[in-house]
Amino acid sequence: MTSPGVSWVVSESTDQDREVWGRLYTAYAAAAGDRLDDAHLARVWSWIVRPGGQTRCLLLRPDDEPDPVGLAHYRIFERPLAGSIGCYLDDLFVAPQVRGRGGARALLGSLSTLAGAQGWSTVRWTTGDGNPARQLYDALAVRLPVITYDMPARSG
């Protein structure tokens, strides 16, 4: 994927990406007001690298740089009403120093291409009202009139 002045490479994460992924994911969490401890990072990474695991990770690199500068965590989900499989984008992050150069567009484009190649019917995600990336999202996807709820799990 390319953008003005930058050629992007998007690829699935590998075992060798653990350290740089951890830095990116920690920065993503900090931007959202969260802190991730080592146990949390180890758990999420174990999901990503587990063969047959649900959570996958795409990494974004400028084509002339070895280290990733962005990530997208995604997973497939069954859509009973549609009778199809969809792709859910859990996390999308591009490092602040390279924002505005097409990295998020490259990640989303690669995810859309992957979905098409796999026969998935949609790529879906949620975002906050104040997210500055909404202009990009509005250009690439249809905003749904769905309200999301989180209900805590309770024991007993």
Backbone torsions as a table, in degrees:
resi	resn	phi	psi	omega
1	MET	NA	141.3	-179.9
2	THR	-126.3	160.8	172.5
3	SER	-146.7	169.2	-178.4
4	PRO	-54.0	117.0	176.2
5	GLY	82.4	-10.6	-178.3
6	VAL	-134.2	134.0	171.3
7	SER	-107.1	124.4	-176.2
8	TRP	-103.8	146.5	172.5
9	VAL	-119.1	125.6	177.7
10	VAL	-117.1	128.7	-178.5
11	SER	-147.0	160.6	174.9
12	GLU	-66.4	145.6	177.2
13	SER	-67.6	155.4	176.4
14	THR	-127.8	171.0	178.3
15	ASP	-53.9	-34.2	-177.6
16	GLN	-70.8	-11.5	-176.7
17	ASP	-90.8	1.5	-172.0
18	ARG	-53.6	-49.4	-174.5
19	GLU	-65.3	-49.4	-178.1
20	VAL	-69.8	-34.8	173.8
21	TRP	-58.6	-44.7	-180.0
22	GLY	-59.2	-40.9	177.6
23	ARG	-64.9	-44.4	179.9
24	LEU	-64.6	-44.4	-177.2
25	TYR	-68.5	-35.4	175.9
26	THR	-64.7	-40.7	177.3
27	ALA	-65.4	-40.2	177.0
28	TYR	-59.8	-47.6	-179.5
29	ALA	-62.8	-42.9	179.7
30	ALA	-61.1	-39.4	178.2
31	ALA	-64.0	-27.5	178.1
32	ALA	-90.4	1.9	179.3
33	GLY	85.5	16.5	-179.4
34	ASP	-112.4	156.0	173.2
35	ARG	-119.3	135.3	179.0
36	LEU	-110.7	127.5	175.9
37	ASP	-89.1	173.7	-176.5
38	ASP	-60.3	-37.3	-179.9
39	ALA	-65.0	-40.3	178.4
40	HIS	-63.5	-47.7	179.0
41	LEU	-60.1	-42.9	180.0
42	ALA	-63.3	-40.2	-179.9
43	ARG	-64.7	-48.4	-178.7
44	VAL	-65.0	-42.6	179.0
45	TRP	-61.5	-38.3	179.2
46	SER	-63.2	-34.0	175.8
47	TRP	-65.5	-42.1	-175.9
48	ILE	-65.8	-42.4	-174.0
49	VAL	-91.5	-6.7	-179.7
50	ARG	-69.2	122.7	176.8
51	PRO	-57.6	130.0	-179.2
52	GLY	77.1	6.3	179.6
53	GLY	-68.7	163.0	-176.8
54	GLN	-79.7	-41.8	-175.1
55	THR	-87.7	131.1	178.3
56	ARG	-122.3	166.4	-178.7
57	CYS	-141.0	126.9	169.3
58	LEU	-99.0	141.9	176.9
59	LEU	-118.0	144.1	-178.1
60	LEU	-108.9	127.9	177.1
61	ARG	-132.6	141.0	165.3
62	PRO	-64.7	143.0	-173.5
63	ASP	-63.8	-14.8	179.5
64	ASP	-106.4	13.6	-178.7
65	GLU	-126.1	141.9	-179.9
66	PRO	-80.5	-29.2	-173.4
67	ASP	-94.4	139.5	176.7
68	PRO	-64.4	149.7	177.1
69	VAL	-124.4	4.6	179.2
70	GLY	-160.7	163.5	179.9
71	LEU	-148.1	158.7	172.0
72	ALA	-141.2	119.5	173.0
73	HIS	-95.0	132.0	-178.7
74	TYR	-144.4	163.9	176.9
75	ARG	-155.4	156.2	177.8
76	ILE	-88.4	155.8	176.1
77	PHE	-145.0	148.6	178.4
78	GLU	-82.2	140.7	-178.6
79	ARG	-118.9	85.1	-174.0
80	PRO	-54.6	-45.0	-177.4
81	LEU	-65.3	-37.1	178.8
82	ALA	-84.2	-17.5	-176.4
83	GLY	64.5	37.1	-176.9
84	SER	-143.2	176.8	176.3
85	ILE	-108.6	135.4	176.9
86	GLY	-118.0	170.6	177.5
87	CYS	-116.4	126.9	178.7
88	TYR	-106.8	124.3	177.4
89	LEU	-90.8	110.0	-179.0
90	ASP	-81.6	-46.0	-174.0
91	ASP	-138.9	136.8	174.7
92	LEU	-134.6	125.0	-177.6
93	PHE	-145.4	134.6	171.8
94	VAL	-126.8	131.8	-177.5
95	ALA	-56.8	139.5	-176.1
96	PRO	-53.8	-35.1	-175.7
97	GLN	-69.2	-13.5	179.3
98	VAL	-120.5	10.6	179.2
99	ARG	-67.7	153.4	178.8
100	GLY	83.6	8.3	-177.9
101	ARG	-115.3	10.9	175.7
102	GLY	96.8	7.0	-178.6
103	GLY	-65.5	-45.9	179.1
104	ALA	-63.8	-39.9	177.1
105	ARG	-61.9	-40.1	179.0
106	ALA	-65.2	-42.9	177.8
107	LEU	-62.8	-47.6	-179.8
108	LEU	-65.0	-39.2	177.7
109	GLY	-63.6	-41.7	178.2
110	SER	-65.6	-38.3	178.5
111	LEU	-66.8	-39.0	176.7
112	SER	-64.6	-41.4	177.9
113	THR	-65.3	-42.4	176.8
114	LEU	-60.8	-44.6	179.0
115	ALA	-59.3	-44.1	178.4
116	GLY	-63.1	-42.8	-179.5
117	ALA	-66.1	-31.5	-178.8
118	GLN	-87.9	-8.1	-178.2
119	GLY	81.3	16.9	177.2
120	TRP	-76.5	146.5	-172.4
121	SER	-86.2	-19.6	-176.0
122	THR	-159.9	160.3	166.6
123	VAL	-118.2	123.1	-173.7
124	ARG	-124.4	145.4	174.1
125	TRP	-154.8	167.4	174.0
126	THR	-119.1	158.9	176.5
127	THR	-154.2	167.1	178.6
128	GLY	-85.2	155.5	179.7
129	ASP	-56.2	-37.0	-175.7
130	GLY	-89.6	7.9	-178.0
131	ASN	-68.4	121.2	-179.7
132	PRO	-64.4	-17.2	178.6
133	ALA	-77.0	-4.0	-178.5
134	ARG	-59.7	-30.8	177.7
135	GLN	-60.8	-42.8	176.0
136	LEU	-65.1	-47.3	-179.0
137	TYR	-58.0	-42.7	179.7
138	ASP	-63.8	-29.5	179.0
139	ALA	-77.2	-27.0	-173.9
140	LEU	-103.2	-21.6	-170.7
141	ALA	-140.7	168.2	177.7
142	VAL	-97.0	126.4	176.4
143	ARG	-76.9	127.6	-179.3
144	LEU	-93.5	151.2	179.2
145	PRO	-87.4	42.9	-176.2
146	VAL	-102.1	136.3	175.7
147	ILE	-102.0	133.0	-177.0
148	THR	-99.6	138.2	175.9
149	TYR	-122.0	149.3	169.6
150	ASP	-122.2	122.1	177.3
151	MET	-111.4	126.4	-178.9
152	PRO	-65.9	145.6	173.5
153	ALA	-74.0	144.2	177.3
154	ARG	-128.1	150.9	180.0
155	SER	-94.8	154.2	175.2
156	GLY	74.4	NA	NA
